[in-house]
Amino acid sequence: MNAKARCITDRQAALTLDAIGDAVLTTDVLGKVTYLNPVAERMTGWPRKDALGRPLAEVLRIIDATTRDAPRNPLDQAMEFDTVVGLTPNCLLIPRGGSETAIEDSAAPIHDRRGLLIGAVIVFRDVSEARARSRQALHLAHHDALTALPNRMLLDDRLNRAMAAARRHSHRLAVLFLDLDRFKHVNDSRGHVAGDMVLKSVAQRLVASVRNTDTVSRQGGDEFVVLLPEIAHADDAAVSAKKILGAFVTPHDVAHPPLHLTATIGISLYPDDGPDAETLVRRADTAMYCAKSSGRNTYRFFERQMDMPAV
């Protein structure tokens, strides 16, 4: 290929790189910037004329989102091992005079026509929106859509972890199963919109009534489960149950006139009342129904004889 043809080819390649949607940056073998396309200029905050000849680390500042440390330069790795290298996951680009941007990239060595290494190229893109969507989808998979409380799946995971910790450290935990008293009347008389507002208000009160280390979960409808992952005595669970019931004394000011509700709670203990998450929740539920049959607005611990009617 003659010099004129090579010049035309190089110009076409530059025009192509300038037009693509991903950011493209190249360096020489010493790690000095030799090219940025317009997308790379925008994302790094470095105009091409200012970036050329500068060390890559100065133009392309990347940190790990968790540790805030700078990962190893992917272009150095690409040249050292003469292969395509991907950036470590969860990385952020720190642009010049801008805000952090989540990115994904890959770097590759550049060879001349004789096969000699002359530098490296990195292609990167903004994945902030994709990561935000992923986080949102993960949140929705593990949380109740109405109250934003952990759902059954997340509760089950936390309960299993709490039981493993209880076995290791020889302590107990408690599961409180809570059901609102006569909640159906709220939906029937005030409508489902008011009912949903009440459920949100209940969720807020439950969270405010327990420790930061405890978990409040909505099981569905007007049923909630509270996990106390570490208690010294059964009385600790009773204290929590009383505090929760006390939070219902004040009417819920989400409709006119304000709504006054009560709740009934059943309590099961680990390891006393069951070896697994399903059994603990079921027996707390059983204790709750026994408490309702004896008058509502109270709590009861699970007792073995409560399972007899079911058997």
Secondary structure, DSSP 8 states (H G I E B T S, - for coil): --HHHHHHHHHHHHHHHHHSSSEEEEEETTSBEEEE-HHHHHHHT--HHHHTTSBHHHHS-EEETTT------HHHHHHHHTS-EE--SSEEE--TTS--EEEEEEEEEEE-TTS-EEEEEEEEEE-HHHHHHHHHHHHHHHB-TTT--B-HHHHHHHHHHHHHHHHHHT-EEEEEEEEETTHHHHHHHH-HHHHHHHHHHHHHHHHHHS-TTSEEEEEETTEEEEEEEEESSHHHHHHHHHHHHHTTSS-BTTSSS-B---EEEEEEEETTT-SSHHHHHHHHHHHHHHHHHTTSSSEEE--GGGGTTT-
